[in-house]
Amino acid sequence: MKILFCIVTHTPIGNPTMGSERAMLSTAYALGDRGHTVDINNVLQKAPDWFKNYDIVHLWNAAGEKGPYNLVTQMAHQLKIPVVFTPIYWPTTELEEQVSLVLGEGHKMGFQDYLKKQSPMFSNTDLLLPNSEGEMEKLVELLDGKTMNYRVVPNAVNVESEIEPTLKEDMEFPPDLENMLKERFVLSVGRIEVRKNQHRLVEAMDILWKDDPELQLILIGKKTRPYIDLLAEKVAEKNIIIGEESPPKVILALIKRASVCALFSWVETPSLFNLEAAALGTPIAVADRGSVREYFGDEAFYGDPTDPTDMAKAIKGALAKKTNPELANKVLTEYSHTRAAELTEKAYEELISVYRND
């Protein structure tokens, strides 16, 4: 098959920083390994080359301004090319309330209202590929009860190229980082913003530090203002490292060494960081939001992102676990990019067959 992947992004495709972009690239490589040709097009920069006679068009990620997707869908349908969509969607109503609460009314997002107006970009496509049944339920709510054809294709990790090499090798960190790392640390990776809820994670650590002052917290991610300014007041003179965005190899090595990986976000579906941590056997403490429970069941430790005490309890439970081979095996078996590519390929074939028979 000739497959066109479309994405809207301001970052270079060859150096992705967002989990959705990394997932798209890994799926493209996995489909390539299965004998397909995949072109990736950032429709913010240029229009697709429709003379390549694609068999299918695949849109990625509903977040942000996606007006170009409607144009791509219209053109594909004029050429009788089916269109699938990986939405990576979850309602942001609760998140938007938190943004206003934490940063003030002047920072109100209005993103959920925007998505409601843009919802035709979902219903105009031929097949949705949500990453969980829970996500599809939320999409039906967004579409006012309208049902659509869909196949669940879960978020996944790159087992062959990233997880397995990390499990086999012990990475040597640069001396400046190595010298800062404590023997035991809680790691949280993600954009430093209200959505990721790092300020309450610090409050949860304050509770743990009363009995465990040597436990370190490491926050890695792109800093956003004014949130980082607010956070700076909370982390001053505490056992915390705040690092910049880092290459996947460094992040994976940190995950492997971490005592616990914690991410108490308001919206996760369920996040590449959580999946990678689980795949590497590191216990995870996560928010009881989004689709995380559908992936991890009873093998993760859940906390209410509004309640630092509950979050601290989840981290403490994960610390006691020390390692989680059961969850690691589940992720490596069920949530690999190879399996995701197989499911995606099957969805393509079914949709193309329908188109050809119409």
C-alpha positions in Angstrom: 0.0 0.0 0.0 0.9 3.6 -0.6 0.0 5.4 2.6 0.0 9.2 3.3 0.4 10.2 7.0 -0.6 13.8 7.7 0.2 15.8 10.8 0.0 19.4 11.8 3.1 20.5 13.8 5.5 23.4 14.4 8.4 21.0 15.3 10.7 19.2 12.8 9.3 15.8 12.0 12.8 14.3 12.1 13.3 15.3 15.7 10.0 14.8 17.4 9.4 15.9 21.0 5.7 15.0 21.5 4.6 11.5 22.2 2.0 11.7 19.3 4.8 12.5 16.8 7.0 9.7 18.1 4.1 7.3 17.9 3.3 8.4 14.3 7.0 7.9 13.2 7.3 4.5 14.9 4.0 3.4 13.2 5.4 4.6 9.9 8.6 2.6 10.3 6.7 -0.5 11.5 4.4 -0.3 8.4 7.5 0.1 6.2 8.9 -3.1 7.7 5.6 -4.8 6.6 6.3 -3.8 3.0 4.3 -0.6 2.7 5.3 2.8 1.5 4.6 5.6 3.9 5.0 9.3 3.2 4.7 11.8 6.0 3.4 15.3 5.3 3.3 18.3 7.6 0.3 20.0 6.1 1.2 23.3 7.9 4.2 23.5 5.5 3.0 22.0 2.2 0.1 20.3 0.5 0.3 16.6 -0.2 1.4 15.4 -3.6 -1.8 13.8 -4.8 -0.2 12.6 -8.0 1.4 9.8 -6.0 -1.9 7.9 -6.0 -2.1 7.0 -2.4 -4.3 4.0 -1.3 -5.2 5.6 2.0 -4.7 8.8 4.0 -4.1 8.7 7.8 -4.5 11.9 9.9 -2.8 12.1 13.3 -3.7 14.0 16.5 -6.7 16.3 17.0 -4.9 18.7 19.3 -4.2 22.2 18.1 -5.6 24.0 15.0 -6.5 21.3 12.5 -8.3 23.3 9.8 -5.9 21.8 7.1 -7.2 18.3 7.9 -10.7 19.2 6.6 -9.1 20.3 3.3 -7.0 17.1 3.1 -10.1 15.0 3.7 -12.1 16.8 1.0 -9.4 16.3 -1.5 -8.8 12.7 -0.7 -12.5 12.0 -1.0 -12.7 13.7 -4.4 -10.0 11.3 -5.5 -11.9 8.4 -3.9 -9.2 7.8 -1.3 -10.4 6.6 2.1 -9.3 8.6 5.2 -8.6 7.3 8.7 -7.9 9.4 11.8 -6.0 8.7 15.0 -7.5 11.4 17.2 -5.5 11.1 20.4 -8.5 12.9 22.1 -9.7 13.4 25.6 -12.0 16.2 26.9 -10.2 19.1 28.3 -13.0 20.6 30.4 -11.4 19.6 33.7 -7.9 20.7 32.5 -9.3 24.1 31.5 -10.8 24.6 34.9 -7.4 23.9 36.4 -5.6 26.3 34.1 -7.9 29.1 35.3 -7.5 28.0 38.9 -3.7 27.8 38.8 -2.8 30.6 36.4 -5.9 32.9 36.7 -8.9 33.6 34.5 -6.7 35.5 32.0 -5.2 32.1 30.9 -8.5 30.5 30.0 -7.9 28.1 27.1 -11.3 27.5 25.5 -9.9 24.4 23.7 -12.9 22.2 24.3 -15.2 24.8 22.7 -12.7 24.9 19.7 -12.8 21.1 19.4 -16.6 21.1 19.5 -16.6 23.5 16.5 -14.0 21.4 14.7 -15.8 18.1 15.4 -16.7 17.6 11.7 -13.1 16.7 11.1 -13.9 13.5 12.9 -17.2 12.7 11.3 -16.0 13.5 7.8 -13.4 10.8 7.9 -14.2 7.2 7.1 -12.7 5.4 10.1 -11.5 6.4 13.5 -8.6 4.7 15.2 -8.9 5.6 18.9 -6.3 4.2 21.3 -8.9 2.9 23.7 -12.6 2.2 24.1 -12.7 5.0 26.6 -11.4 7.5 24.1 -14.1 6.4 21.6 -16.8 6.9 24.2 -15.6 10.5 24.7 -15.6 11.1 21.0 -19.2 9.9 20.7 -20.0 12.4 23.5 -18.2 15.2 21.5 -20.2 14.2 18.4 -23.5 14.5 20.4 -24.1 10.7 20.3 -23.3 10.2 16.7 -21.7 6.8 16.2 -18.9 6.2 13.7 -16.9 3.3 12.4 -13.8 2.7 14.5 -11.1 0.2 15.4 -9.1 0.5 18.6 -5.4 0.7 17.9 -3.6 1.1 21.2 -0.7 3.5 21.9 2.5 1.5 21.8 6.2 1.5 22.6 9.1 0.8 20.2 10.2 -2.6 21.6 12.9 -3.5 19.1 14.7 -0.2 18.6 14.2 1.4 22.0 13.0 -0.8 24.9 15.1 -3.9 24.2 18.4 -2.0 23.7 17.7 -0.1 27.0 17.1 -3.3 28.9 20.4 -4.8 27.6 22.7 -1.8 28.1 23.7 0.4 31.1 24.0 3.9 29.8 26.7 6.2 31.2 25.3 9.6 31.8 27.4 12.8 31.3 29.4 13.4 34.5 27.4 16.6 35.4 24.1 14.6 35.4 25.6 11.5 37.0 26.9 13.6 39.9 23.5 15.1 40.6 21.5 11.8 40.6 20.7 10.3 43.9 20.5 6.5 44.5 16.7 6.7 44.6 14.6 9.1 42.6 11.1 9.7 41.3 11.1 10.6 37.6 8.4 12.7 35.8 8.8 13.4 32.1 6.5 15.8 30.2 6.1 19.4 29.3 6.2 21.5 32.4 2.7 22.9 32.4 -0.6 22.8 34.2 -1.7 19.8 32.3 1.1 17.7 33.7 0.3 18.9 37.2 3.9 19.1 38.5 3.1 21.6 41.2 0.9 19.1 43.0 3.5 16.4 42.4 5.9 18.6 44.4 3.3 19.0 47.1 3.0 15.1 47.2 6.8 14.9 47.5 6.7 17.3 50.4 4.6 14.7 52.3 7.0 11.9 51.4 10.1 13.9 52.3 8.9 14.1 56.0 9.9 10.4 56.4 12.2 10.0 53.3 14.2 13.2 52.8 16.8 11.5 50.5 14.2 10.6 47.9 14.9 12.8 44.9 12.4 14.2 42.4 13.5 14.7 38.7 11.3 16.7 36.4 12.2 16.6 32.7 10.4 18.6 30.0 10.0 21.8 28.0 9.3 24.7 30.3 6.2 26.9 29.8 5.6 30.2 31.3 4.0 31.4 33.5 3.7 27.9 35.0 7.5 27.4 35.4 7.6 30.7 37.4 4.9 29.5 39.7 6.7 26.1 40.0 10.0 27.8 40.8 8.6 29.1 44.1 7.7 25.5 45.1 11.0 23.8 44.2 13.4 26.2 45.7 16.0 24.6 48.0 14.3 21.1 47.7 15.7 17.8 46.6 14.6 18.4 43.0 16.3 18.5 39.6 14.5 20.2 36.7 16.0 19.3 33.3 15.4 20.3 29.7 13.9 18.1 27.0 16.2 15.2 26.3 16.7 12.6 23.5 14.6 9.4 23.9 17.8 7.4 24.7 18.5 9.5 27.8 14.9 9.5 29.0 14.7 5.7 28.6 18.0 5.3 30.6 16.6 7.6 33.4 13.4 5.6 33.4 15.3 2.4 33.8 17.3 3.7 36.8 14.3 5.5 38.4 12.7 4.0 41.6 9.3 5.2 40.4 7.9 7.0 37.4 5.1 9.4 38.3 2.8 11.4 36.0 -0.4 12.8 37.6 -1.7 14.6 34.5 -5.2 15.8 33.9 -5.3 14.3 30.4 -3.3 11.2 29.3 -4.2 8.6 26.7 -2.2 7.0 28.5 1.1 8.8 27.6 4.2 7.4 26.0 6.2 8.0 29.2 3.9 5.8 31.2 4.0 3.0 28.6 7.8 3.2 28.4 8.2 3.1 32.2 5.9 0.1 32.4 7.7 -1.7 29.6 11.0 -1.2 31.4 9.6 -2.7 34.6 9.7 0.6 36.6 6.6 0.9 38.8 4.3 3.8 37.8 2.2 6.2 39.8 -0.4 7.9 37.7 -3.5 10.0 37.8 -6.9 8.2 37.8 -7.8 10.1 34.7 -8.0 9.4 30.9 -7.5 5.9 29.6 -4.6 4.8 31.8 -6.7 2.2 33.8 -7.8 0.6 30.5 -4.1 -0.1 29.7 -2.6 -0.8 33.1 -5.5 -2.3 35.1 -4.5 -3.0 38.7 -0.8 -3.0 38.0 -0.3 0.7 38.3 -0.7 2.9 41.4 -3.4 5.6 41.0 -3.9 8.9 42.7 -6.4 11.8 42.5 -4.6 14.7 40.8 -6.4 17.1 43.0 -5.1 15.5 46.2 -1.4 15.6 47.0 -2.0 13.2 49.9 -3.6 10.6 47.6 -0.8 11.1 45.1 1.8 10.6 47.8 0.1 7.3 48.7 0.3 6.1 45.1 4.0 7.0 44.9 4.6 5.2 48.2 2.9 2.1 46.9 5.0 2.2 43.7 8.2 2.6 45.8 7.3 -0.6 47.7 6.7 -2.5 44.5 10.4 -1.8 43.4 9.9 -3.6 40.0 6.9 -4.7 37.9 7.7 -7.5 35.6 4.0 -8.5 35.2 3.1 -5.1 33.7 6.3 -5.0 31.7 5.4 -8.3 30.0 1.8 -7.0 29.3 3.1 -3.9 27.6 5.8 -5.7 25.6 3.2 -8.2 24.4 0.1 -6.1 23.8 1.4 -2.6 23.3 4.3 -2.9 20.8 4.5 -0.9 17.6 4.7 -4.2 15.7 1.2 -5.2 17.0 -0.1 -1.6 16.5 1.1 -1.7 12.9 -0.6 -5.1 12.4 -3.9 -3.7 13.7 -3.5 -0.5 11.6 -2.8 -2.5 8.5 -5.9 -4.7 9.1 -8.0 -1.6 9.5 -6.6 -0.1 6.2 -7.4 -3.3 4.3 -10.9 -3.6 5.6 -11.6 0.1 4.7 -10.0 -0.1 1.2 -12.1 -3.3 0.5 -15.3 -1.4 1.4 -14.3 1.5 -0.9 -13.5 -0.9 -3.8 -16.9 -2.6 -3.4 -18.9 0.6 -3.4 
